[in-house]
Amino acid sequence: MKGYTHGLLLVLFLVAAIVCYVIGIPSGAVGFVLAGIAFEGLFWFGILGRKRNSE
């Protein structure tokens, strides 16, 4: 169950980043672009973050 929620959270971070970029870049809204960068960082940290012990 933990892997399922972790994967779902990563997908939500990625979707939120894409939405923020789509809204922020054409309109020049710096806040949305910064939020997109933050969500993308959370996404990559979740994928490349700490290694888990399989024990």
SETILO-974658 format. One record per atom (N, C-alpha, C, O, CB): residue number from 1; residue in three letters; atom name; x, y, z. Coordinates in steps of 0.05 Angstrom, whole numbers, plus 5000, padded with zeros to 4 digits. Glycine has a CB too. Layout:
<pt n="NUM" res="ALA" atom="CA" c1="X" c2="Y" c3="Z"/>
...
This chain:
<pt n="1" res="MET" atom="N" c1="5016" c2="4976" c3="5000"/>
<pt n="1" res="MET" atom="CA" c1="5000" c2="5000" c3="5000"/>
<pt n="1" res="MET" atom="C" c1="5017" c2="5025" c3="5000"/>
<pt n="1" res="MET" atom="O" c1="5010" c2="5045" c3="4988"/>
<pt n="1" res="MET" atom="CB" c1="4981" c2="5000" c3="5024"/>
<pt n="2" res="LYS" atom="N" c1="5040" c2="5024" c3="5014"/>
<pt n="2" res="LYS" atom="CA" c1="5057" c2="5047" c3="5016"/>
<pt n="2" res="LYS" atom="C" c1="5068" c2="5055" c3="4988"/>
<pt n="2" res="LYS" atom="O" c1="5070" c2="5078" c3="4982"/>
<pt n="2" res="LYS" atom="CB" c1="5080" c2="5042" c3="5035"/>
<pt n="3" res="GLY" atom="N" c1="5075" c2="5035" c3="4972"/>
<pt n="3" res="GLY" atom="CA" c1="5085" c2="5040" c3="4945"/>
<pt n="3" res="GLY" atom="C" c1="5064" c2="5053" c3="4927"/>
<pt n="3" res="GLY" atom="O" c1="5070" c2="5070" c3="4911"/>
<pt n="3" res="GLY" atom="CB" c1="5095" c2="5015" c3="4932"/>
<pt n="4" res="TYR" atom="N" c1="5039" c2="5044" c3="4931"/>
<pt n="4" res="TYR" atom="CA" c1="5017" c2="5055" c3="4915"/>
<pt n="4" res="TYR" atom="C" c1="5013" c2="5084" c3="4921"/>
<pt n="4" res="TYR" atom="O" c1="5009" c2="5100" c3="4903"/>
<pt n="4" res="TYR" atom="CB" c1="4991" c2="5039" c3="4920"/>
<pt n="5" res="THR" atom="N" c1="5012" c2="5092" c3="4947"/>
<pt n="5" res="THR" atom="CA" c1="5008" c2="5120" c3="4954"/>
<pt n="5" res="THR" atom="C" c1="5032" c2="5137" c3="4946"/>
<pt n="5" res="THR" atom="O" c1="5028" c2="5160" c3="4938"/>
<pt n="5" res="THR" atom="CB" c1="5002" c2="5122" c3="4984"/>
<pt n="6" res="HIS" atom="N" c1="5056" c2="5126" c3="4948"/>
<pt n="6" res="HIS" atom="CA" c1="5079" c2="5140" c3="4939"/>
<pt n="6" res="HIS" atom="C" c1="5078" c2="5146" c3="4909"/>
<pt n="6" res="HIS" atom="O" c1="5084" c2="5168" c3="4901"/>
<pt n="6" res="HIS" atom="CB" c1="5105" c2="5124" c3="4947"/>
<pt n="7" res="GLY" atom="N" c1="5071" c2="5126" c3="4894"/>
<pt n="7" res="GLY" atom="CA" c1="5069" c2="5130" c3="4865"/>
<pt n="7" res="GLY" atom="C" c1="5047" c2="5150" c3="4857"/>
<pt n="7" res="GLY" atom="O" c1="5050" c2="5166" c3="4839"/>
<pt n="7" res="GLY" atom="CB" c1="5063" c2="5103" c3="4851"/>
<pt n="8" res="LEU" atom="N" c1="5025" c2="5148" c3="4871"/>
<pt n="8" res="LEU" atom="CA" c1="5003" c2="5167" c3="4866"/>
<pt n="8" res="LEU" atom="C" c1="5011" c2="5195" c3="4873"/>
<pt n="8" res="LEU" atom="O" c1="5004" c2="5214" c3="4858"/>
<pt n="8" res="LEU" atom="CB" c1="4978" c2="5159" c3="4882"/>
<pt n="9" res="LEU" atom="N" c1="5025" c2="5199" c3="4895"/>
<pt n="9" res="LEU" atom="CA" c1="5034" c2="5225" c3="4902"/>
<pt n="9" res="LEU" atom="C" c1="5054" c2="5237" c3="4882"/>
<pt n="9" res="LEU" atom="O" c1="5053" c2="5260" c3="4876"/>
<pt n="9" res="LEU" atom="CB" c1="5048" c2="5224" c3="4930"/>
<pt n="10" res="LEU" atom="N" c1="5072" c2="5220" c3="4871"/>
<pt n="10" res="LEU" atom="CA" c1="5090" c2="5229" c3="4851"/>
<pt n="10" res="LEU" atom="C" c1="5076" c2="5237" c3="4825"/>
<pt n="10" res="LEU" atom="O" c1="5083" c2="5258" c3="4813"/>
<pt n="10" res="LEU" atom="CB" c1="5110" c2="5207" c3="4844"/>
<pt n="11" res="VAL" atom="N" c1="5055" c2="5223" c3="4818"/>
<pt n="11" res="VAL" atom="CA" c1="5040" c2="5230" c3="4794"/>
<pt n="11" res="VAL" atom="C" c1="5025" c2="5257" c3="4799"/>
<pt n="11" res="VAL" atom="O" c1="5024" c2="5273" c3="4781"/>
<pt n="11" res="VAL" atom="CB" c1="5019" c2="5208" c3="4787"/>
<pt n="12" res="LEU" atom="N" c1="5015" c2="5261" c3="4823"/>
<pt n="12" res="LEU" atom="CA" c1="5001" c2="5286" c3="4829"/>
<pt n="12" res="LEU" atom="C" c1="5021" c2="5309" c3="4828"/>
<pt n="12" res="LEU" atom="O" c1="5014" c2="5331" c3="4819"/>
<pt n="12" res="LEU" atom="CB" c1="4988" c2="5284" c3="4856"/>
<pt n="13" res="PHE" atom="N" c1="5045" c2="5305" c3="4838"/>
<pt n="13" res="PHE" atom="CA" c1="5065" c2="5327" c3="4837"/>
<pt n="13" res="PHE" atom="C" c1="5072" c2="5333" c3="4808"/>
<pt n="13" res="PHE" atom="O" c1="5075" c2="5357" c3="4801"/>
<pt n="13" res="PHE" atom="CB" c1="5091" c2="5318" c3="4852"/>
<pt n="14" res="LEU" atom="N" c1="5075" c2="5313" c3="4791"/>
<pt n="14" res="LEU" atom="CA" c1="5082" c2="5318" c3="4763"/>
<pt n="14" res="LEU" atom="C" c1="5059" c2="5332" c3="4749"/>
<pt n="14" res="LEU" atom="O" c1="5064" c2="5351" c3="4734"/>
<pt n="14" res="LEU" atom="CB" c1="5088" c2="5291" c3="4749"/>
<pt n="15" res="VAL" atom="N" c1="5035" c2="5324" c3="4754"/>
<pt n="15" res="VAL" atom="CA" c1="5012" c2="5337" c3="4741"/>
<pt n="15" res="VAL" atom="C" c1="5009" c2="5366" c3="4751"/>
<pt n="15" res="VAL" atom="O" c1="5004" c2="5384" c3="4735"/>
<pt n="15" res="VAL" atom="CB" c1="4986" c2="5322" c3="4747"/>
<pt n="16" res="ALA" atom="N" c1="5013" c2="5371" c3="4777"/>
<pt n="16" res="ALA" atom="CA" c1="5012" c2="5398" c3="4787"/>
<pt n="16" res="ALA" atom="C" c1="5034" c2="5415" c3="4775"/>
<pt n="16" res="ALA" atom="O" c1="5029" c2="5439" c3="4769"/>
<pt n="16" res="ALA" atom="CB" c1="5015" c2="5398" c3="4818"/>
<pt n="17" res="ALA" atom="N" c1="5058" c2="5405" c3="4771"/>
<pt n="17" res="ALA" atom="CA" c1="5079" c2="5420" c3="4759"/>
<pt n="17" res="ALA" atom="C" c1="5072" c2="5427" c3="4730"/>
<pt n="17" res="ALA" atom="O" c1="5076" c2="5450" c3="4722"/>
<pt n="17" res="ALA" atom="CB" c1="5106" c2="5404" c3="4759"/>
<pt n="18" res="ILE" atom="N" c1="5062" c2="5408" c3="4715"/>
<pt n="18" res="ILE" atom="CA" c1="5054" c2="5414" c3="4687"/>
<pt n="18" res="ILE" atom="C" c1="5032" c2="5435" c3="4686"/>
<pt n="18" res="ILE" atom="O" c1="5033" c2="5453" c3="4669"/>
<pt n="18" res="ILE" atom="CB" c1="5045" c2="5388" c3="4673"/>
<pt n="19" res="VAL" atom="N" c1="5012" c2="5432" c3="4703"/>
<pt n="19" res="VAL" atom="CA" c1="4990" c2="5452" c3="4703"/>
<pt n="19" res="VAL" atom="C" c1="5001" c2="5480" c3="4710"/>
<pt n="19" res="VAL" atom="O" c1="4993" c2="5499" c3="4697"/>
<pt n="19" res="VAL" atom="CB" c1="4968" c2="5444" c3="4723"/>
<pt n="20" res="CYS" atom="N" c1="5018" c2="5482" c3="4729"/>
<pt n="20" res="CYS" atom="CA" c1="5030" c2="5508" c3="4737"/>
<pt n="20" res="CYS" atom="C" c1="5046" c2="5519" c3="4714"/>
<pt n="20" res="CYS" atom="O" c1="5044" c2="5543" c3="4709"/>
<pt n="20" res="CYS" atom="CB" c1="5047" c2="5505" c3="4762"/>
<pt n="21" res="TYR" atom="N" c1="5061" c2="5503" c3="4700"/>
<pt n="21" res="TYR" atom="CA" c1="5076" c2="5513" c3="4677"/>
<pt n="21" res="TYR" atom="C" c1="5058" c2="5522" c3="4654"/>
<pt n="21" res="TYR" atom="O" c1="5063" c2="5543" c3="4642"/>
<pt n="21" res="TYR" atom="CB" c1="5095" c2="5491" c3="4667"/>
<pt n="22" res="VAL" atom="N" c1="5037" c2="5507" c3="4649"/>
<pt n="22" res="VAL" atom="CA" c1="5018" c2="5513" c3="4627"/>
<pt n="22" res="VAL" atom="C" c1="5004" c2="5540" c3="4633"/>
<pt n="22" res="VAL" atom="O" c1="5000" c2="5556" c3="4615"/>
<pt n="22" res="VAL" atom="CB" c1="4998" c2="5491" c3="4623"/>
<pt n="23" res="ILE" atom="N" c1="4998" c2="5545" c3="4658"/>
<pt n="23" res="ILE" atom="CA" c1="4984" c2="5570" c3="4666"/>
<pt n="23" res="ILE" atom="C" c1="5004" c2="5593" c3="4667"/>
<pt n="23" res="ILE" atom="O" c1="4998" c2="5615" c3="4658"/>
<pt n="23" res="ILE" atom="CB" c1="4969" c2="5566" c3="4693"/>
<pt n="24" res="GLY" atom="N" c1="5028" c2="5587" c3="4679"/>
<pt n="24" res="GLY" atom="CA" c1="5046" c2="5609" c3="4685"/>
<pt n="24" res="GLY" atom="C" c1="5063" c2="5619" c3="4662"/>
<pt n="24" res="GLY" atom="O" c1="5067" c2="5644" c3="4660"/>
<pt n="24" res="GLY" atom="CB" c1="5064" c2="5600" c3="4706"/>
<pt n="25" res="ILE" atom="N" c1="5072" c2="5602" c3="4644"/>
<pt n="25" res="ILE" atom="CA" c1="5091" c2="5611" c3="4624"/>
<pt n="25" res="ILE" atom="C" c1="5077" c2="5629" c3="4603"/>
<pt n="25" res="ILE" atom="O" c1="5088" c2="5650" c3="4597"/>
<pt n="25" res="ILE" atom="CB" c1="5102" c2="5587" c3="4609"/>
<pt n="26" res="PRO" atom="N" c1="5054" c2="5622" c3="4592"/>
<pt n="26" res="PRO" atom="CA" c1="5042" c2="5640" c3="4572"/>
<pt n="26" res="PRO" atom="C" c1="5033" c2="5667" c3="4584"/>
<pt n="26" res="PRO" atom="O" c1="5034" c2="5687" c3="4570"/>
<pt n="26" res="PRO" atom="CB" c1="5019" c2="5626" c3="4559"/>
<pt n="27" res="SER" atom="N" c1="5023" c2="5666" c3="4609"/>
<pt n="27" res="SER" atom="CA" c1="5013" c2="5691" c3="4620"/>
<pt n="27" res="SER" atom="C" c1="5034" c2="5707" c3="4634"/>
<pt n="27" res="SER" atom="O" c1="5029" c2="5730" c3="4642"/>
<pt n="27" res="SER" atom="CB" c1="4991" c2="5684" c3="4640"/>
<pt n="28" res="GLY" atom="N" c1="5058" c2="5696" c3="4638"/>
<pt n="28" res="GLY" atom="CA" c1="5079" c2="5710" c3="4652"/>
<pt n="28" res="GLY" atom="C" c1="5076" c2="5712" c3="4682"/>
<pt n="28" res="GLY" atom="O" c1="5087" c2="5729" c3="4695"/>
<pt n="28" res="GLY" atom="CB" c1="5081" c2="5738" c3="4641"/>
<pt n="29" res="ALA" atom="N" c1="5060" c2="5694" c3="4693"/>
<pt n="29" res="ALA" atom="CA" c1="5055" c2="5694" c3="4722"/>
<pt n="29" res="ALA" atom="C" c1="5078" c2="5679" c3="4735"/>
<pt n="29" res="ALA" atom="O" c1="5080" c2="5655" c3="4734"/>
<pt n="29" res="ALA" atom="CB" c1="5028" c2="5680" c3="4729"/>
<pt n="30" res="VAL" atom="N" c1="5095" c2="5695" c3="4748"/>
<pt n="30" res="VAL" atom="CA" c1="5119" c2="5684" c3="4760"/>
<pt n="30" res="VAL" atom="C" c1="5112" c2="5664" c3="4783"/>
<pt n="30" res="VAL" atom="O" c1="5126" c2="5645" c3="4787"/>
<pt n="30" res="VAL" atom="CB" c1="5137" c2="5706" c3="4771"/>
<pt n="31" res="GLY" atom="N" c1="5091" c2="5670" c3="4798"/>
<pt n="31" res="GLY" atom="CA" c1="5083" c2="5653" c3="4820"/>
<pt n="31" res="GLY" atom="C" c1="5077" c2="5625" c3="4811"/>
<pt n="31" res="GLY" atom="O" c1="5084" c2="5605" c3="4824"/>
<pt n="31" res="GLY" atom="CB" c1="5060" c2="5664" c3="4834"/>
<pt n="32" res="PHE" atom="N" c1="5063" c2="5622" c3="4788"/>
<pt n="32" res="PHE" atom="CA" c1="5057" c2="5595" c3="4778"/>
<pt n="32" res="PHE" atom="C" c1="5082" c2="5581" c3="4768"/>
<pt n="32" res="PHE" atom="O" c1="5084" c2="5557" c3="4772"/>
<pt n="32" res="PHE" atom="CB" c1="5036" c2="5597" c3="4755"/>
<pt n="33" res="VAL" atom="N" c1="5100" c2="5595" c3="4756"/>
<pt n="33" res="VAL" atom="CA" c1="5125" c2="5583" c3="4747"/>
<pt n="33" res="VAL" atom="C" c1="5141" c2="5573" c3="4770"/>
<pt n="33" res="VAL" atom="O" c1="5152" c2="5551" c3="4770"/>
<pt n="33" res="VAL" atom="CB" c1="5141" c2="5603" c3="4729"/>
<pt n="34" res="LEU" atom="N" c1="5143" c2="5589" c3="4791"/>
<pt n="34" res="LEU" atom="CA" c1="5157" c2="5581" c3="4815"/>
<pt n="34" res="LEU" atom="C" c1="5144" c2="5557" c3="4829"/>
<pt n="34" res="LEU" atom="O" c1="5157" c2="5539" c3="4839"/>
<pt n="34" res="LEU" atom="CB" c1="5159" c2="5605" c3="4835"/>
<pt n="35" res="ALA" atom="N" c1="5117" c2="5557" c3="4829"/>
<pt n="35" res="ALA" atom="CA" c1="5103" c2="5534" c3="4840"/>
<pt n="35" res="ALA" atom="C" c1="5109" c2="5509" c3="4823"/>
<pt n="35" res="ALA" atom="O" c1="5112" c2="5487" c3="4834"/>
<pt n="35" res="ALA" atom="CB" c1="5072" c2="5540" c3="4842"/>
<pt n="36" res="GLY" atom="N" c1="5110" c2="5512" c3="4797"/>
<pt n="36" res="GLY" atom="CA" c1="5116" c2="5490" c3="4780"/>
<pt n="36" res="GLY" atom="C" c1="5144" c2="5479" c3="4785"/>
<pt n="36" res="GLY" atom="O" c1="5148" c2="5455" c3="4785"/>
<pt n="36" res="GLY" atom="CB" c1="5114" c2="5499" c3="4750"/>
<pt n="37" res="ILE" atom="N" c1="5163" c2="5497" c3="4790"/>
<pt n="37" res="ILE" atom="CA" c1="5190" c2="5488" c3="4796"/>
<pt n="37" res="ILE" atom="C" c1="5190" c2="5473" c3="4823"/>
<pt n="37" res="ILE" atom="O" c1="5204" c2="5453" c3="4825"/>
<pt n="37" res="ILE" atom="CB" c1="5209" c2="5513" c3="4798"/>
<pt n="38" res="ALA" atom="N" c1="5175" c2="5483" c3="4842"/>
<pt n="38" res="ALA" atom="CA" c1="5174" c2="5470" c3="4868"/>
<pt n="38" res="ALA" atom="C" c1="5161" c2="5442" c3="4866"/>
<pt n="38" res="ALA" atom="O" c1="5172" c2="5422" c3="4877"/>
<pt n="38" res="ALA" atom="CB" c1="5158" c2="5487" c3="4888"/>
<pt n="39" res="PHE" atom="N" c1="5139" c2="5440" c3="4851"/>
<pt n="39" res="PHE" atom="CA" c1="5126" c2="5413" c3="4847"/>
<pt n="39" res="PHE" atom="C" c1="5144" c2="5394" c3="4832"/>
<pt n="39" res="PHE" atom="O" c1="5145" c2="5370" c3="4837"/>
<pt n="39" res="PHE" atom="CB" c1="5099" c2="5417" c3="4833"/>
<pt n="40" res="GLU" atom="N" c1="5158" c2="5405" c3="4812"/>
<pt n="40" res="GLU" atom="CA" c1="5177" c2="5388" c3="4797"/>
<pt n="40" res="GLU" atom="C" c1="5200" c2="5378" c3="4814"/>
<pt n="40" res="GLU" atom="O" c1="5208" c2="5355" c3="4812"/>
<pt n="40" res="GLU" atom="CB" c1="5188" c2="5403" c3="4772"/>
<pt n="41" res="GLY" atom="N" c1="5209" c2="5396" c3="4832"/>
<pt n="41" res="GLY" atom="CA" c1="5230" c2="5388" c3="4850"/>
<pt n="41" res="GLY" atom="C" c1="5221" c2="5366" c3="4869"/>
<pt n="41" res="GLY" atom="O" c1="5235" c2="5347" c3="4875"/>
<pt n="41" res="GLY" atom="CB" c1="5239" c2="5411" c3="4867"/>
<pt n="42" res="LEU" atom="N" c1="5196" c2="5368" c3="4879"/>
<pt n="42" res="LEU" atom="CA" c1="5185" c2="5347" c3="4896"/>
<pt n="42" res="LEU" atom="C" c1="5182" c2="5321" c3="4881"/>
<pt n="42" res="LEU" atom="O" c1="5187" c2="5299" c3="4892"/>
<pt n="42" res="LEU" atom="CB" c1="5157" c2="5355" c3="4907"/>
<pt n="43" res="PHE" atom="N" c1="5175" c2="5322" c3="4855"/>
<pt n="43" res="PHE" atom="CA" c1="5172" c2="5299" c3="4839"/>
<pt n="43" res="PHE" atom="C" c1="5199" c2="5285" c3="4836"/>
<pt n="43" res="PHE" atom="O" c1="5202" c2="5261" c3="4841"/>
<pt n="43" res="PHE" atom="CB" c1="5161" c2="5306" c3="4811"/>
<pt n="44" res="TRP" atom="N" c1="5220" c2="5300" c3="4828"/>
<pt n="44" res="TRP" atom="CA" c1="5246" c2="5288" c3="4824"/>
<pt n="44" res="TRP" atom="C" c1="5258" c2="5278" c3="4850"/>
<pt n="44" res="TRP" atom="O" c1="5272" c2="5258" c3="4851"/>
<pt n="44" res="TRP" atom="CB" c1="5265" c2="5308" c3="4811"/>
<pt n="45" res="PHE" atom="N" c1="5254" c2="5293" c3="4872"/>
<pt n="45" res="PHE" atom="CA" c1="5264" c2="5284" c3="4898"/>
<pt n="45" res="PHE" atom="C" c1="5251" c2="5257" c3="4905"/>
<pt n="45" res="PHE" atom="O" c1="5263" c2="5240" c3="4917"/>
<pt n="45" res="PHE" atom="CB" c1="5259" c2="5305" c3="4919"/>
<pt n="46" res="GLY" atom="N" c1="5225" c2="5254" c3="4899"/>
<pt n="46" res="GLY" atom="CA" c1="5211" c2="5229" c3="4905"/>
<pt n="46" res="GLY" atom="C" c1="5221" c2="5206" c3="4889"/>
<pt n="46" res="GLY" atom="O" c1="5221" c2="5183" c3="4898"/>
<pt n="46" res="GLY" atom="CB" c1="5182" c2="5233" c3="4900"/>
<pt n="47" res="ILE" atom="N" c1="5230" c2="5211" c3="4864"/>
<pt n="47" res="ILE" atom="CA" c1="5241" c2="5189" c3="4847"/>
<pt n="47" res="ILE" atom="C" c1="5270" c2="5183" c3="4854"/>
<pt n="47" res="ILE" atom="O" c1="5277" c2="5160" c3="4857"/>
<pt n="47" res="ILE" atom="CB" c1="5238" c2="5196" c3="4818"/>
<pt n="48" res="LEU" atom="N" c1="5286" c2="5204" c3="4857"/>
<pt n="48" res="LEU" atom="CA" c1="5314" c2="5200" c3="4861"/>
<pt n="48" res="LEU" atom="C" c1="5323" c2="5203" c3="4890"/>
<pt n="48" res="LEU" atom="O" c1="5347" c2="5202" c3="4896"/>
<pt n="48" res="LEU" atom="CB" c1="5329" c2="5220" c3="4844"/>
<pt n="49" res="GLY" atom="N" c1="5304" c2="5206" c3="4908"/>
<pt n="49" res="GLY" atom="CA" c1="5310" c2="5210" c3="4936"/>
<pt n="49" res="GLY" atom="C" c1="5323" c2="5187" c3="4949"/>
<pt n="49" res="GLY" atom="O" c1="5336" c2="5170" c3="4937"/>
<pt n="49" res="GLY" atom="CB" c1="5285" c2="5218" c3="4951"/>
<pt n="50" res="ARG" atom="N" c1="5320" c2="5185" c3="4975"/>
<pt n="50" res="ARG" atom="CA" c1="5333" c2="5165" c3="4992"/>
<pt n="50" res="ARG" atom="C" c1="5327" c2="5137" c3="4981"/>
<pt n="50" res="ARG" atom="O" c1="5305" c2="5131" c3="4972"/>
<pt n="50" res="ARG" atom="CB" c1="5324" c2="5167" c3="5020"/>
<pt n="51" res="LYS" atom="N" c1="5347" c2="5120" c3="4983"/>
<pt n="51" res="LYS" atom="CA" c1="5344" c2="5092" c3="4977"/>
<pt n="51" res="LYS" atom="C" c1="5330" c2="5078" c3="5001"/>
<pt n="51" res="LYS" atom="O" c1="5337" c2="5084" c3="5024"/>
<pt n="51" res="LYS" atom="CB" c1="5371" c2="5078" c3="4970"/>
<pt n="52" res="ARG" atom="N" c1="5312" c2="5061" c3="4995"/>
<pt n="52" res="ARG" atom="CA" c1="5298" c2="5047" c3="5017"/>
<pt n="52" res="ARG" atom="C" c1="5310" c2="5019" c3="5020"/>
<pt n="52" res="ARG" atom="O" c1="5318" c2="5007" c3="5000"/>
<pt n="52" res="ARG" atom="CB" c1="5267" c2="5045" c3="5011"/>
<pt n="53" res="ASN" atom="N" c1="5311" c2="5010" c3="5044"/>
<pt n="53" res="ASN" atom="CA" c1="5320" c2="4982" c3="5049"/>
<pt n="53" res="ASN" atom="C" c1="5298" c2="4963" c3="5042"/>
<pt n="53" res="ASN" atom="O" c1="5275" c2="4968" c3="5049"/>
<pt n="53" res="ASN" atom="CB" c1="5329" c2="4978" c3="5079"/>
<pt n="54" res="SER" atom="N" c1="5304" c2="4942" c3="5028"/>
<pt n="54" res="SER" atom="CA" c1="5284" c2="4923" c3="5020"/>
<pt n="54" res="SER" atom="C" c1="5280" c2="4902" c3="5041"/>
<pt n="54" res="SER" atom="O" c1="5264" c2="4883" c3="5037"/>
<pt n="54" res="SER" atom="CB" c1="5291" c2="4910" c3="4994"/>
<pt n="55" res="GLU" atom="N" c1="5293" c2="4904" c3="5064"/>
<pt n="55" res="GLU" atom="CA" c1="5291" c2="4884" c3="5085"/>
<pt n="55" res="GLU" atom="C" c1="5266" c2="4889" c3="5102"/>
<pt n="55" res="GLU" atom="O" c1="5261" c2="4874" c3="5121"/>
<pt n="55" res="GLU" atom="CB" c1="5315" c2="4885" c3="5103"/>
